[in-house]
Amino acid sequence: MPRRPAASGARSGLPLYLATAFFARLAEEGMAVAMVLLALQRVGSAAQGAFVLTAWMAPHVIAAPLVGALTTRIRRPRLCYLGALGGFAAAIAALSWLVGRAPAPLTLAVALIGGGCGPVVSGGLSSLIAGLLPPGARRDRAYALDAAVYNAASVAGPAAVSVVAVLASPGAAMLLLAAAAATAAVLVAGLPYGRAEQASASPGPA
């Protein structure tokens, strides 16, 4: 007997994944603008924001290859992504208070830790698609949608930060980004990890 048809995008968890990716990358893409605006408000100069942002971005460059290799080999991806996104959200929330108020070394240390979660957020999430959909047209379409979500978040993140900073404050904009990352952490826990592999390994009905 032929195998059952592959699961639809909705049942594969693709919509949930795309929502997760959007909120995570919204937080990621809004950080540069939010950090500079927050430093300008708190200390009257963008210099501290630039230093903190450098500490935030450094792990993206240094750790990205290692993170990419690890995310394809981990046995419990749910815990990995939940921890990374949770840490990402916590670091953004902490920085919203620390910048311009706490000693610079402490602020930079938090930025380094939070930035260490960045590679999972920016590119590492895309590796989840292979576990949601089997090879073929559906997976190719999912990667295309993932790229579209990435582009949308890169526009929406800075725009949302700018609007909230004007209407409320840069600190409120940072908290918005933290909330977006926390939302992504909640959503990523509900993804059906490994469903594609399980479906391809299961024999069809006799």
Backbone as ProteinMPNN parsed JSONL, in Angstrom:
{"seq_chain_A": "MPRRPAASGARSGLPLYLATAFFARLAEEGMAVAMVLLALQRVGSAAQGAFVLTAWMAPHVIAAPLVGALTTRIRRPRLCYLGALGGFAAAIAALSWLVGRAPAPLTLAVALIGGGCGPVVSGGLSSLIAGLLPPGARRDRAYALDAAVYNAASVAGPAAVSVVAVLASPGAAMLLLAAAAATAAVLVAGLPYGRAEQASASPGPA", "coords_chain_A": {"N_chain_A": [[0.843, -1.195, 0.0], [0.482, 2.295, -0.687], [2.251, 4.972, 0.904], [0.868, 7.165, 3.415], [-0.21, 10.479, 2.576], [1.976, 13.303, 2.95], [2.032, 15.353, 5.899], [0.021, 18.273, 6.151], [0.928, 21.8, 5.893], [-0.084, 23.185, 8.128], [-0.594, 21.147, 10.03], [1.971, 20.246, 10.32], [3.206, 22.042, 11.907], [4.22, 24.323, 10.837], [2.978, 27.0, 10.626], [3.092, 27.761, 13.352], [5.829, 27.69, 13.752], [6.639, 29.781, 12.013], [5.465, 31.982, 13.263], [6.89, 31.915, 15.665], [9.5, 32.388, 14.693], [9.164, 34.953, 13.639], [8.571, 36.627, 15.896], [10.888, 36.192, 17.433], [12.914, 37.149, 15.745], [12.051, 39.718, 15.372], [12.622, 40.851, 17.853], [15.397, 40.564, 17.781], [16.162, 42.139, 15.543], [15.35, 44.661, 16.269], [17.04, 45.511, 18.261], [19.407, 47.086, 17.801], [18.574, 49.729, 17.166], [17.009, 50.284, 19.441], [18.89, 50.108, 21.522], [20.706, 52.22, 21.034], [18.979, 54.462, 21.16], [18.15, 54.241, 23.816], [20.536, 54.631, 25.246], [21.118, 57.251, 24.476], [19.003, 58.606, 25.696], [19.425, 58.048, 28.43], [22.144, 58.682, 29.121], [22.87, 60.714, 27.48], [24.496, 60.328, 25.299], [25.439, 58.385, 22.468], [27.507, 56.67, 22.686], [27.869, 54.776, 24.823], [25.764, 53.075, 24.242], [26.687, 52.106, 21.81], [28.939, 50.643, 22.623], [27.747, 48.667, 24.221], [26.136, 47.475, 22.305], [28.095, 46.456, 20.612], [29.196, 44.492, 22.279], [26.947, 42.902, 22.411], [26.656, 42.018, 19.768], [29.05, 40.726, 19.178], [29.206, 37.895, 19.967], [27.543, 36.862, 17.98], [29.078, 36.79, 15.696], [31.354, 35.361, 16.478], [30.436, 32.974, 17.696], [28.603, 31.892, 15.94], [29.231, 29.842, 13.862], [29.783, 27.603, 15.523], [27.414, 27.324, 16.997], [25.631, 26.788, 14.921], [26.508, 24.237, 14.141], [26.035, 22.782, 16.477], [23.246, 22.95, 16.878], [22.199, 21.238, 15.011], [22.739, 18.782, 16.016], [21.85, 18.339, 18.574], [20.08, 16.504, 21.094], [17.814, 17.153, 22.477], [16.104, 19.366, 21.273], [13.982, 21.039, 21.966], [14.396, 21.955, 24.632], [16.803, 23.269, 24.25], [16.225, 25.41, 22.426], [14.193, 26.68, 23.824], [15.561, 27.461, 26.129], [17.516, 29.161, 24.989], [15.979, 31.205, 23.767], [14.564, 32.087, 25.99], [16.678, 33.016, 27.603], [17.576, 35.027, 25.921], [15.387, 36.808, 25.934], [15.378, 37.474, 28.672], [17.846, 38.762, 28.933], [17.508, 41.031, 27.302], [15.456, 42.323, 28.704], [16.808, 42.81, 31.114], [18.857, 44.529, 30.239], [17.346, 46.713, 29.542], [16.997, 48.004, 31.908], [19.593, 48.211, 32.962], [21.328, 49.715, 31.262], [23.029, 52.735, 31.317], [22.594, 52.982, 34.02], [23.672, 50.966, 35.67], [26.985, 49.686, 36.586], [29.37, 49.778, 33.923], [30.895, 47.363, 33.271], [29.192, 45.298, 34.24], [26.905, 45.701, 32.681], [27.954, 45.222, 30.122], [28.676, 42.549, 30.41], [26.183, 41.277, 30.687], [25.178, 41.888, 28.179], [26.924, 40.414, 26.566], [26.275, 37.793, 27.337], [23.544, 37.654, 26.633], [23.824, 38.19, 23.901], [25.109, 35.884, 23.169], [23.077, 34.1, 22.816], [22.068, 34.915, 20.478], [22.857, 33.798, 17.846], [21.274, 31.477, 17.723], [18.778, 32.576, 17.533], [18.861, 34.226, 15.228], [19.852, 32.725, 12.9], [19.82, 30.043, 13.619], [17.234, 29.102, 14.146], [16.156, 28.432, 11.688], [17.023, 25.877, 11.127], [15.177, 24.234, 12.275], [13.163, 23.735, 10.487], [13.722, 21.527, 8.904], [13.093, 19.458, 10.596], [10.396, 19.635, 10.754], [9.135, 19.322, 8.304], [9.169, 16.993, 5.586], [11.706, 16.31, 3.031], [11.283, 18.071, -0.06], [8.756, 19.77, -2.036], [7.153, 21.107, -0.142], [8.904, 21.613, 1.986], [10.774, 23.251, 0.705], [9.142, 25.429, 0.115], [8.597, 26.224, 2.705], [11.103, 27.141, 3.555], [11.313, 29.364, 1.909], [9.201, 30.923, 2.891], [10.188, 31.321, 5.442], [12.398, 32.944, 4.918], [11.024, 35.18, 4.013], [9.687, 35.937, 6.344], [11.875, 36.612, 7.897], [12.802, 38.881, 6.51], [10.566, 40.533, 6.852], [10.582, 40.886, 9.636], [12.98, 42.25, 9.927], [12.329, 44.741, 9.025], [10.057, 45.423, 10.533], [10.949, 45.322, 13.202], [12.888, 47.53, 13.844], [11.098, 49.598, 13.143], [8.916, 49.285, 14.929], [10.241, 49.726, 17.352], [11.025, 52.415, 17.047], [8.527, 53.724, 16.934], [7.37, 53.097, 19.461], [9.317, 54.181, 21.132], [9.03, 56.902, 20.614], [6.34, 57.377, 21.31], [6.222, 56.431, 23.926], [8.796, 55.537, 25.557], [12.374, 54.894, 25.13], [13.088, 52.866, 26.896], [10.668, 51.517, 27.258], [10.406, 50.571, 24.68], [12.486, 48.726, 24.609], [11.498, 46.88, 26.451], [9.321, 45.996, 25.012], [10.625, 44.559, 22.995], [11.765, 42.571, 24.587], [9.431, 41.302, 25.43], [8.542, 40.314, 22.981], [10.555, 38.434, 22.411], [10.16, 36.721, 24.592], [7.616, 35.786, 23.983], [8.228, 34.32, 21.696], [9.748, 32.324, 22.917], [7.799, 30.964, 24.382], [6.186, 30.021, 22.301], [7.952, 28.381, 20.863], [8.191, 26.177, 22.428], [5.99, 24.678, 21.832], [6.323, 23.498, 19.373], [6.242, 20.736, 17.048], [8.69, 18.833, 17.323], [10.889, 16.985, 15.25], [8.926, 15.681, 13.78], [8.877, 15.275, 11.008], [10.971, 13.468, 10.546], [9.999, 11.267, 11.97], [7.689, 10.686, 10.538], [8.716, 9.987, 8.047], [10.112, 7.736, 8.712], [8.191, 5.937, 9.5], [6.461, 3.076, 8.415], [4.121, 2.644, 5.719], [0.55, 1.869, 5.828], [-0.376, -1.566, 5.992]], "CA_chain_A": [[0.0, 0.0, 0.0], [1.278, 3.52, -0.683], [2.299, 5.703, 2.168], [-0.076, 8.257, 3.567], [0.369, 11.74, 2.139], [2.67, 14.073, 3.981], [1.178, 16.253, 6.675], [-0.104, 19.625, 5.62], [1.754, 22.774, 6.592], [-0.643, 23.517, 9.434], [-0.375, 20.043, 10.956], [3.407, 20.071, 10.521], [3.688, 23.048, 12.843], [4.846, 25.43, 10.117], [2.493, 28.32, 11.058], [3.62, 28.057, 14.682], [7.245, 28.005, 13.568], [6.777, 31.105, 11.405], [5.167, 32.961, 14.312], [8.051, 31.904, 16.558], [10.619, 33.05, 14.02], [8.894, 36.389, 13.492], [8.732, 37.317, 17.175], [12.294, 36.127, 17.835], [13.729, 38.027, 14.899], [11.621, 41.088, 15.662], [13.444, 41.277, 18.984], [16.791, 40.647, 17.331], [16.378, 43.23, 14.592], [15.075, 45.949, 16.891], [17.98, 45.821, 19.331], [20.373, 48.14, 17.478], [17.916, 51.027, 17.311], [16.585, 50.463, 20.831], [20.047, 50.325, 22.389], [21.222, 53.574, 20.811], [18.011, 55.418, 21.694], [18.147, 54.156, 25.278], [21.755, 55.282, 25.728], [20.951, 58.692, 24.267], [18.087, 59.136, 26.708], [19.923, 57.882, 29.799], [23.452, 59.304, 29.377], [23.083, 61.826, 26.573], [25.473, 59.985, 24.266], [25.227, 57.059, 21.886], [28.734, 55.885, 22.817], [27.651, 53.596, 25.662], [24.924, 52.168, 23.475], [27.52, 51.452, 20.8], [29.754, 49.634, 23.298], [26.866, 47.559, 24.604], [25.721, 46.806, 21.079], [29.246, 45.673, 20.158], [29.232, 43.291, 23.122], [25.782, 42.094, 22.041], [26.823, 41.439, 18.441], [30.28, 39.943, 19.059], [28.964, 36.446, 19.931], [26.913, 36.476, 16.72], [30.143, 36.515, 14.73], [32.299, 34.369, 16.989], [29.808, 31.698, 18.05], [27.632, 31.432, 14.945], [29.534, 28.524, 13.274], [29.656, 26.557, 16.54], [25.99, 27.156, 17.295], [25.021, 26.12, 13.777], [26.842, 22.812, 14.187], [25.42, 22.153, 17.647], [21.789, 22.864, 16.775], [21.831, 20.105, 14.161], [23.117, 17.527, 16.676], [21.306, 18.221, 19.924], [19.053, 15.475, 21.25], [16.608, 17.769, 23.031], [16.038, 20.72, 20.705], [12.988, 21.872, 22.648], [15.04, 22.605, 25.768], [17.84, 24.163, 23.736], [15.642, 26.631, 21.881], [13.47, 27.346, 24.906], [16.56, 28.115, 26.963], [18.154, 30.255, 24.256], [15.038, 32.315, 23.616], [14.303, 32.615, 27.324], [17.84, 33.816, 27.977], [17.564, 36.198, 25.048], [14.374, 37.72, 26.471], [15.807, 37.954, 29.987], [18.952, 39.703, 28.749], [16.956, 42.293, 26.794], [14.75, 42.964, 29.817], [17.811, 43.309, 32.057], [19.539, 45.678, 29.64], [16.439, 47.869, 29.547], [17.205, 48.706, 33.179], [21.01, 48.384, 33.281], [22.016, 50.718, 30.436], [23.028, 54.075, 31.887], [22.325, 52.965, 35.459], [24.564, 50.021, 36.333], [28.372, 49.769, 36.122], [29.549, 49.336, 32.537], [31.272, 45.95, 33.133], [28.02, 44.448, 34.431], [26.054, 45.853, 31.498], [28.603, 44.543, 29.0], [28.608, 41.106, 30.654], [24.824, 40.842, 30.347], [25.06, 41.968, 26.725], [27.648, 39.272, 25.998], [25.493, 36.576, 27.584], [22.368, 37.701, 25.769], [24.254, 38.06, 22.52], [25.463, 34.49, 22.913], [21.865, 33.404, 22.36], [21.666, 35.491, 19.203], [22.936, 32.923, 16.676], [20.121, 30.573, 17.703], [17.619, 33.365, 17.123], [18.974, 34.776, 13.878], [19.923, 31.701, 11.862], [19.622, 28.69, 14.127], [15.83, 28.691, 14.078], [15.844, 27.874, 10.368], [17.317, 24.445, 11.098], [14.008, 23.49, 12.753], [12.263, 23.409, 9.379], [14.009, 20.165, 8.448], [12.42, 18.527, 11.483], [8.948, 19.81, 10.664], [8.626, 18.919, 6.988], [10.072, 16.112, 4.843], [12.257, 16.938, 1.829], [10.339, 18.216, -1.161], [8.226, 21.097, -2.347], [6.656, 21.779, 1.067], [10.038, 22.139, 2.739], [11.32, 24.382, -0.058], [8.234, 26.565, 0.324], [8.771, 26.667, 4.087], [12.318, 27.955, 3.616], [10.999, 30.646, 1.272], [8.396, 31.678, 3.851], [11.085, 31.69, 6.531], [13.157, 34.106, 4.453], [10.097, 36.319, 3.98], [9.48, 36.34, 7.74], [13.115, 37.279, 8.304], [12.793, 40.219, 5.919], [9.507, 41.314, 7.498], [11.027, 41.24, 10.985], [14.059, 43.235, 9.836], [11.679, 46.043, 8.831], [9.113, 45.683, 11.62], [11.634, 45.516, 14.473], [13.27, 48.934, 14.034], [9.927, 50.474, 13.056], [8.178, 49.189, 16.191], [11.044, 50.395, 18.377], [10.948, 53.861, 16.832], [7.192, 54.201, 17.295], [7.186, 53.006, 20.916], [10.238, 55.129, 21.762], [8.452, 58.245, 20.48], [5.079, 57.462, 22.043], [6.44, 56.132, 25.345], [10.204, 55.784, 25.882], [13.245, 53.819, 24.66], [13.007, 51.744, 27.829], [9.462, 50.761, 26.914], [10.689, 49.869, 23.433], [13.289, 47.552, 24.967], [10.602, 45.904, 27.072], [8.546, 45.41, 23.92], [11.472, 43.538, 22.374], [11.855, 41.456, 25.535], [8.152, 40.586, 25.372], [8.516, 39.567, 21.721], [11.421, 37.27, 22.577], [9.495, 35.806, 25.523], [6.538, 35.146, 23.222], [8.867, 33.3, 20.861], [10.137, 31.213, 23.789], [6.586, 30.196, 24.68], [5.733, 29.35, 21.082], [8.888, 27.352, 20.409], [7.963, 24.976, 23.238], [4.878, 23.915, 21.279], [6.606, 22.948, 18.045], [6.332, 19.264, 16.994], [10.054, 18.535, 16.905], [11.185, 15.674, 14.694], [7.771, 15.02, 13.168], [9.191, 14.869, 9.635], [11.752, 12.235, 10.586], [9.137, 10.176, 12.416], [6.768, 10.349, 9.461], [9.428, 9.307, 6.975], [10.565, 6.437, 9.19], [7.051, 5.059, 9.738], [5.989, 2.415, 7.207], [2.721, 2.856, 5.369], [-0.349, 0.813, 6.287], [-0.266, -2.818, 5.239]], "C_chain_A": [[0.885, 1.254, 0.0], [1.238, 4.192, 0.675], [1.232, 6.784, 2.207], [0.568, 9.544, 3.085], [0.981, 12.505, 3.293], [1.71, 15.034, 4.661], [1.146, 17.622, 6.032], [0.757, 20.574, 6.429], [1.242, 23.07, 7.979], [-0.362, 22.413, 10.438], [1.107, 19.806, 11.22], [3.954, 21.03, 11.567], [4.31, 24.248, 12.165], [4.303, 26.8, 10.529], [3.028, 28.724, 12.434], [5.099, 28.413, 14.601], [7.429, 29.417, 13.023], [6.466, 32.211, 12.412], [6.329, 33.065, 15.296], [9.201, 32.688, 15.957], [10.395, 34.554, 13.913], [9.129, 37.131, 14.802], [10.192, 37.321, 17.627], [13.136, 37.116, 17.042], [13.302, 39.486, 15.011], [12.454, 41.659, 16.804], [14.889, 41.479, 18.565], [17.039, 41.893, 16.486], [16.128, 44.606, 15.204], [16.118, 46.405, 17.891], [18.901, 46.989, 19.021], [19.765, 49.523, 17.693], [17.559, 51.293, 18.772], [17.764, 50.791, 21.741], [20.596, 51.744, 22.254], [20.276, 54.621, 21.398], [18.004, 55.422, 23.22], [19.372, 54.849, 25.859], [21.667, 56.798, 25.573], [20.062, 59.309, 25.341], [18.72, 59.134, 28.093], [21.205, 58.68, 30.071], [23.761, 60.449, 28.419], [24.089, 61.577, 25.481], [25.189, 58.586, 23.759], [26.418, 56.141, 22.101], [28.521, 54.629, 23.654], [26.768, 52.584, 24.951], [25.714, 51.421, 22.427], [28.386, 50.368, 21.424], [28.916, 48.41, 23.676], [26.435, 46.772, 23.374], [26.853, 45.972, 20.497], [29.366, 44.383, 20.958], [28.092, 42.346, 22.773], [26.017, 41.346, 20.73], [28.048, 40.541, 18.322], [30.036, 38.437, 19.054], [28.291, 35.975, 18.645], [27.967, 36.065, 15.703], [31.006, 35.35, 15.19], [31.652, 32.998, 17.154], [28.9, 31.129, 16.978], [27.98, 30.081, 14.323], [29.358, 27.378, 14.267], [28.201, 26.273, 16.849], [25.289, 26.43, 16.159], [25.286, 24.632, 13.77], [26.13, 22.107, 15.336], [23.917, 21.97, 17.485], [21.328, 21.72, 15.88], [22.084, 18.766, 14.845], [22.485, 17.328, 18.05], [20.163, 17.21, 19.977], [17.744, 16.048, 21.786], [16.487, 19.204, 22.526], [15.048, 21.622, 21.421], [13.628, 22.65, 23.803], [16.083, 23.614, 25.309], [17.246, 25.485, 23.27], [14.853, 27.4, 22.936], [14.442, 28.104, 25.8], [17.199, 29.316, 26.285], [17.228, 31.458, 24.134], [14.671, 32.93, 24.966], [15.448, 33.486, 27.818], [17.934, 35.106, 27.191], [16.593, 37.246, 25.59], [14.814, 38.313, 27.806], [16.923, 38.987, 29.864], [18.45, 41.054, 28.241], [16.243, 43.05, 27.914], [15.737, 43.551, 30.823], [18.513, 44.55, 31.516], [18.654, 46.918, 29.62], [16.556, 48.666, 30.841], [18.668, 49.069, 33.396], [21.673, 49.529, 32.529], [21.879, 52.106, 31.059], [22.801, 54.132, 33.375], [23.32, 52.104, 36.221], [26.0, 50.228, 35.849], [28.528, 49.161, 34.727], [29.964, 47.869, 32.427], [30.09, 44.993, 33.296], [27.114, 44.501, 33.207], [26.634, 45.107, 30.308], [28.544, 43.026, 29.168], [27.232, 40.56, 30.299], [24.623, 40.864, 28.84], [25.77, 40.799, 26.048], [26.857, 37.982, 26.158], [24.263, 36.542, 26.688], [22.72, 37.549, 24.31], [24.666, 36.648, 22.159], [24.28, 33.648, 22.476], [21.455, 33.842, 20.96], [21.756, 34.577, 18.001], [21.788, 31.917, 16.581], [18.897, 31.305, 17.173], [17.699, 33.743, 15.654], [18.963, 33.7, 12.809], [19.58, 30.306, 12.332], [18.197, 28.197, 14.049], [15.502, 28.007, 12.757], [16.102, 26.375, 10.295], [16.138, 23.608, 11.584], [13.103, 23.046, 11.612], [12.473, 21.982, 8.903], [13.339, 19.122, 9.327], [10.912, 18.609, 11.428], [8.362, 19.26, 9.378], [9.631, 18.026, 6.283], [10.62, 16.825, 3.614], [11.217, 17.001, 0.712], [9.828, 19.628, -1.286], [7.761, 21.833, -1.099], [7.812, 22.371, 1.88], [10.658, 23.337, 2.019], [10.455, 25.632, 0.136], [8.389, 27.114, 1.743], [10.02, 27.533, 4.228], [12.088, 29.324, 2.98], [10.175, 31.528, 2.21], [9.247, 32.152, 5.025], [11.908, 32.92, 6.157], [12.28, 35.357, 4.417], [9.834, 36.848, 5.389], [10.703, 37.097, 8.254], [13.133, 38.715, 7.781], [11.741, 41.116, 6.573], [9.937, 41.774, 8.888], [12.121, 42.298, 10.953], [13.524, 44.641, 9.6], [10.821, 46.4, 10.047], [9.809, 45.973, 12.945], [12.051, 46.961, 14.712], [12.079, 49.892, 13.996], [9.144, 50.472, 14.364], [8.919, 49.9, 17.315], [10.928, 51.908, 18.253], [9.605, 54.423, 17.278], [7.003, 54.205, 18.811], [8.098, 53.995, 21.641], [9.689, 56.552, 21.711], [7.205, 58.387, 21.348], [5.249, 57.241, 23.543], [7.875, 56.498, 25.73], [11.051, 54.675, 25.279], [13.236, 52.609, 25.593], [11.795, 50.876, 27.56], [9.66, 49.989, 25.62], [11.529, 48.621, 23.689], [12.417, 46.475, 25.598], [9.692, 45.251, 26.042], [9.338, 44.308, 23.234], [11.629, 42.324, 23.288], [10.58, 40.628, 25.516], [8.042, 39.772, 24.093], [9.369, 38.311, 21.82], [10.803, 36.248, 23.525], [8.341, 35.083, 24.846], [7.091, 34.046, 22.332], [9.271, 32.087, 21.692], [8.942, 30.333, 24.135], [6.149, 29.394, 23.46], [6.645, 28.203, 20.686], [8.713, 26.059, 21.201], [6.861, 24.099, 22.666], [5.131, 23.304, 19.922], [6.73, 21.43, 18.09], [7.688, 18.822, 16.474], [10.181, 17.117, 16.363], [10.035, 14.988, 14.017], [8.09, 14.523, 11.764], [9.978, 13.57, 9.619], [10.893, 11.047, 11.006], [8.208, 9.723, 11.301], [7.472, 9.576, 8.361], [9.901, 7.931, 7.396], [9.423, 5.453, 9.375], [6.617, 4.398, 8.441], [4.527, 2.721, 6.961], [1.866, 1.715, 5.857], [-0.247, -0.416, 5.404], [-1.495, -3.021, 4.367]], "O_chain_A": [[1.94, 1.258, 0.635], [0.318, 4.0, 1.47], [0.757, 7.252, 1.172], [1.787, 9.688, 3.178], [0.569, 12.376, 4.445], [0.716, 15.468, 4.08], [2.128, 18.07, 5.441], [1.255, 20.227, 7.5], [2.029, 23.196, 8.917], [0.055, 22.686, 11.564], [1.463, 19.223, 12.244], [5.066, 20.836, 12.059], [4.874, 25.111, 12.838], [5.103, 27.705, 10.765], [3.374, 29.885, 12.656], [5.568, 29.319, 15.289], [8.274, 30.168, 13.511], [7.122, 33.253, 12.418], [6.706, 34.16, 15.711], [9.803, 33.538, 16.612], [11.33, 35.338, 14.079], [9.812, 38.155, 14.819], [10.681, 38.325, 18.143], [13.966, 37.83, 17.603], [14.104, 40.389, 14.771], [12.93, 42.793, 16.739], [15.525, 42.457, 18.956], [18.016, 42.612, 16.697], [16.642, 45.607, 14.706], [16.096, 47.555, 18.328], [19.155, 47.813, 19.9], [20.374, 50.383, 18.328], [17.78, 52.392, 19.28], [17.657, 51.644, 22.622], [20.914, 52.388, 23.253], [20.721, 55.56, 22.058], [17.87, 56.475, 23.843], [19.267, 55.573, 26.849], [22.101, 57.539, 26.455], [20.338, 60.403, 25.834], [18.574, 60.096, 28.847], [21.34, 59.287, 31.133], [24.807, 61.087, 28.536], [24.501, 62.514, 24.796], [24.756, 57.713, 24.51], [26.364, 54.964, 21.745], [28.938, 53.541, 23.257], [26.994, 51.378, 25.045], [25.459, 50.244, 22.17], [28.559, 49.297, 20.841], [29.331, 47.269, 23.471], [26.377, 45.542, 23.405], [26.61, 44.897, 19.947], [29.606, 43.314, 20.397], [28.252, 41.127, 22.832], [25.628, 40.187, 20.591], [28.086, 39.675, 17.448], [30.604, 37.743, 18.21], [28.447, 34.817, 18.256], [27.777, 35.114, 14.944], [31.347, 34.465, 14.405], [32.244, 31.98, 16.795], [28.465, 29.983, 17.093], [27.102, 29.221, 14.253], [28.85, 26.314, 13.913], [27.796, 25.115, 16.951], [24.452, 25.56, 16.395], [24.403, 23.842, 13.436], [25.676, 20.972, 15.19], [23.367, 20.951, 17.904], [20.183, 21.28, 15.982], [21.693, 17.723, 14.321], [22.584, 16.243, 18.622], [19.385, 17.079, 19.032], [16.679, 15.472, 21.563], [16.742, 20.15, 23.272], [15.245, 22.836, 21.481], [13.424, 23.857, 23.933], [16.23, 24.682, 25.904], [17.706, 26.555, 23.67], [14.849, 28.631, 22.94], [14.186, 29.245, 26.184], [17.403, 30.358, 26.908], [17.641, 32.594, 24.368], [14.49, 34.142, 25.075], [15.226, 34.558, 28.382], [18.321, 36.147, 27.722], [16.934, 38.425, 25.693], [14.644, 39.509, 28.046], [16.946, 39.972, 30.602], [18.912, 42.101, 28.695], [16.403, 44.263, 28.056], [15.532, 44.655, 31.327], [18.737, 45.511, 32.252], [19.152, 48.043, 29.674], [16.252, 49.858, 30.873], [18.962, 50.125, 33.955], [22.498, 50.244, 33.099], [20.772, 52.591, 31.297], [22.81, 55.218, 33.954], [23.762, 52.481, 37.306], [26.219, 50.87, 34.822], [27.895, 48.157, 34.4], [29.438, 47.169, 31.562], [29.991, 43.996, 32.58], [26.616, 43.472, 32.749], [25.908, 44.439, 29.571], [28.381, 42.298, 28.19], [27.122, 39.501, 29.681], [23.98, 39.976, 28.28], [25.269, 40.254, 25.064], [26.776, 37.174, 25.232], [23.973, 35.525, 26.058], [22.019, 36.87, 23.56], [24.59, 36.247, 20.998], [24.451, 32.607, 21.842], [20.599, 33.219, 20.332], [20.83, 34.558, 17.19], [21.377, 31.547, 15.481], [18.08, 30.73, 16.455], [16.724, 33.598, 14.916], [18.141, 33.755, 11.894], [19.107, 29.477, 11.553], [17.965, 26.997, 13.902], [14.666, 27.105, 12.712], [15.478, 25.675, 9.497], [16.094, 22.403, 11.336], [12.354, 22.08, 11.758], [11.516, 21.299, 8.538], [13.046, 18.019, 8.865], [10.218, 17.759, 11.987], [7.226, 18.786, 9.359], [10.834, 18.272, 6.37], [10.064, 17.839, 3.192], [10.386, 16.105, 0.563], [10.391, 20.564, -0.718], [7.945, 23.046, -0.992], [7.714, 23.485, 2.395], [11.025, 24.324, 2.656], [10.967, 26.739, 0.298], [8.321, 28.325, 1.955], [10.004, 28.54, 4.936], [12.612, 30.329, 3.46], [10.416, 32.731, 2.312], [9.05, 33.253, 5.54], [12.095, 33.824, 6.971], [12.732, 36.453, 4.748], [9.766, 38.059, 5.602], [10.575, 38.097, 8.96], [13.443, 39.649, 8.521], [11.983, 42.298, 6.819], [9.687, 42.916, 9.273], [12.191, 43.148, 11.841], [14.186, 45.623, 9.935], [10.853, 47.532, 10.53], [9.319, 46.782, 13.733], [11.613, 47.568, 15.69], [12.052, 50.881, 14.728], [8.75, 51.53, 14.855], [8.31, 50.591, 18.131], [10.75, 52.602, 19.254], [9.546, 55.469, 17.923], [6.535, 55.19, 19.381], [7.702, 54.582, 22.649], [9.864, 57.321, 22.656], [7.031, 59.392, 22.037], [4.499, 57.803, 24.341], [8.144, 57.616, 26.171], [10.522, 53.615, 24.944], [13.359, 51.469, 25.144], [11.873, 49.649, 27.623], [9.145, 48.881, 25.471], [11.313, 47.582, 23.063], [12.583, 45.29, 25.308], [9.332, 44.082, 26.182], [8.796, 43.247, 22.926], [11.627, 41.185, 22.821], [10.631, 39.399, 25.579], [7.509, 38.663, 24.109], [8.959, 37.242, 21.367], [10.908, 35.044, 23.292], [8.109, 33.902, 25.104], [6.503, 32.97, 22.222], [9.154, 30.951, 21.232], [9.055, 29.108, 24.177], [5.786, 28.223, 23.576], [6.173, 27.165, 20.223], [9.042, 24.977, 20.715], [6.794, 22.909, 22.973], [4.247, 22.653, 19.365], [7.263, 20.883, 19.056], [7.817, 18.471, 15.301], [9.65, 16.168, 16.941], [10.143, 13.805, 13.696], [7.621, 13.456, 11.369], [9.716, 12.68, 8.809], [11.037, 9.95, 10.466], [7.964, 8.528, 11.133], [6.916, 8.63, 7.802], [10.077, 7.049, 6.556], [9.657, 4.245, 9.405], [6.419, 5.094, 7.446], [3.782, 3.023, 7.893], [2.397, 0.683, 6.267], [-0.05, -0.303, 4.194], [-1.588, -4.022, 3.656]]}, "name": "protein", "num_of_chains": 1, "seq": "MPRRPAASGARSGLPLYLATAFFARLAEEGMAVAMVLLALQRVGSAAQGAFVLTAWMAPHVIAAPLVGALTTRIRRPRLCYLGALGGFAAAIAALSWLVGRAPAPLTLAVALIGGGCGPVVSGGLSSLIAGLLPPGARRDRAYALDAAVYNAASVAGPAAVSVVAVLASPGAAMLLLAAAAATAAVLVAGLPYGRAEQASASPGPA"}
